Amino acid sequence: MLTNAIRSGPRKALVLLTAVCLASIANGALAHDDPPAPSGGFDMSVKDGTVHAPRADAHAPIGVMADHRHHKGDLMLSYRYMHMWMEGNLIGDNNVSPDKIATTVPNRFFGAPGQPPTLRVVPMRMDMDMHMFGGMYGVTDRITLMAMLPHITKDMHHITYKGGMGTTRLGTFDTSTNGVGDASLSALIGLIDAKTAEGAQHLNLILGMSAPTGSIKEEERILTPMGMRPTVRLPYAMQLGSGTWDFLPGIVYTARSGNFSYGGQYRGWIRLEDENNQGYSLGDLHQGTVWAQYEWAPWISNSIRVAGRTQDSIHGLDVNISGPVQTANPDFYSGERVDLLFGVNLVGQHGAICGHRLAAEVGVPIYQDLNGPQLKTDWTLMFGWQKAFGDC
C-alpha cells in the first residue's frame, strides 16, 4: 500500500512524508515527560468544593470531533447518533424535477446492452443513521489518542420510469445497507495551551488514519425500466466504506473568555491510494467549521455553528456498478455545502451523574452547489453521550 501510494504522485507522497515526520515528532514526545499543564489548562473546569466538575462548554458542539485533549492517563468514552435526511435533487444550486432528470440527463453507460440514453431511475430521498462509538486516552498531557468505529444504515427511495423515453412511471423501489463503516485512529498533539485569569486558549494538531473496514460490495434488488428485478451491486453512495487507507489531517483552535467560548477546526480526508480493490477511490473531502457557545451555568451551554465542506469527484470506476441512475456515475459526487447548526451541551455536576455529558445539535444547509444531479441534504441531527473518567 505504501509503495502504491508513493507512486501515485508527489502530492500523496508529500502527505505520507508529512505524516511520517509528524508521527516521529509525536513518538519523541512520548519518550519524555511533559511539563505540567496549566491548572484547568485544557479541561476548562470549575471546582465545587472538593469535586472537580467539568464545564458544559469545555467540549465543542457534539458535531465537532477531535476538539480537545485529556490529561495523562485519563480515558473518555463516547457514543454519538447522527441522522441525515436528503430529499429532492439539485444540479448546481438549482432544483431539478425527476421528470427532467429522466428525460434530459445523459446516461454515461448508454450503448451498453440494456442501457437507455437518459437516466430512467431517479433517487427521490435518502436517510442515513450512523452510530459512532469512540474513545479518547491521554497518553501524555500533550498527546491524546482518539479511536472511532461507526455502524451505518442507509436507505434510498427511487422512481423507475418505463422504457427508454417519456415520463410514464413504472414504479418505485427501495434499497438499504447496514454494517460497520471505516475505523479511524487519530492523535491530537497540543501546540499551544495558554491560560489567563478570565479564560484559556488551545491549539491542537490532528493526525489520523482511516482503515478500510467498511464494505464496498453491498448488493440489493432494483426495478429496471424494462420491469425486471435483478440483484446488482449498489452505487457508491450506498456502500459503507471507502475501500482505501485515508490520511486524516486537521487542526483545531478553542478559546474561552468568561462564559463565552469559541473555536474553529479544519479536517481532511485524503485518499492515500489511487484506487481500492474494486477500481476506484472516493474524492478527497475537506471540512471547516467555526462555532461560538455561551455557558448559562456550569451544567448547560448553547452553541451556534457554521460548517462548510467541499468534496471531489470519485476517481476511477467499479465495473460492477452501472445503470441509468445518477448515483452510478462517479462524476456526480462532487460539490460544496454550508450548514448552520444549533446545539446544547449538558454535563452533570454532582453525584452519580457528575461528568456525564449529553449533547444535541441540529443543522440545516444554507448553501449547496452540487455537480449533479445529486440528492440535496435537508437536515441533520446528532445526539451524543460522553464520559471522561478523569472528571469528578
Secondary structure, DSSP 8 states (H G I E B T S, - for coil): -HHHHHHT-HHHHHHHHHHHHHHHHHHHHHTS------TTTTT-EEEETTEEEE-GGGS--TT--S-----TT-EEEEEEEEEEEEEEEEEETEEE-HHHHHHHSB-TTTTSTT--SB--EEEEEEEEEEEEEEEEEESSSSEEEEEEEEEEEEEEEEEEESTTSSS-EEEEEEEEEEEE--EEEEEEEEEEEEE-SSEEEEEEEEEEEEE--S-S--EEE---TTS---EEE--GGG-S--SS-EEEEEEEEEEEETTEEEEEEEEEEEESSS--TTSEE---EEEEEEEEEEEEETTEEEEEEEEEEEE---EE--TT--SSBGGG-TTTT-EEEEEEEEEEEEEB-SGGGBTEEEEEEEEEEEEEEEEEEEEEEEEEEEEEEEEETT--
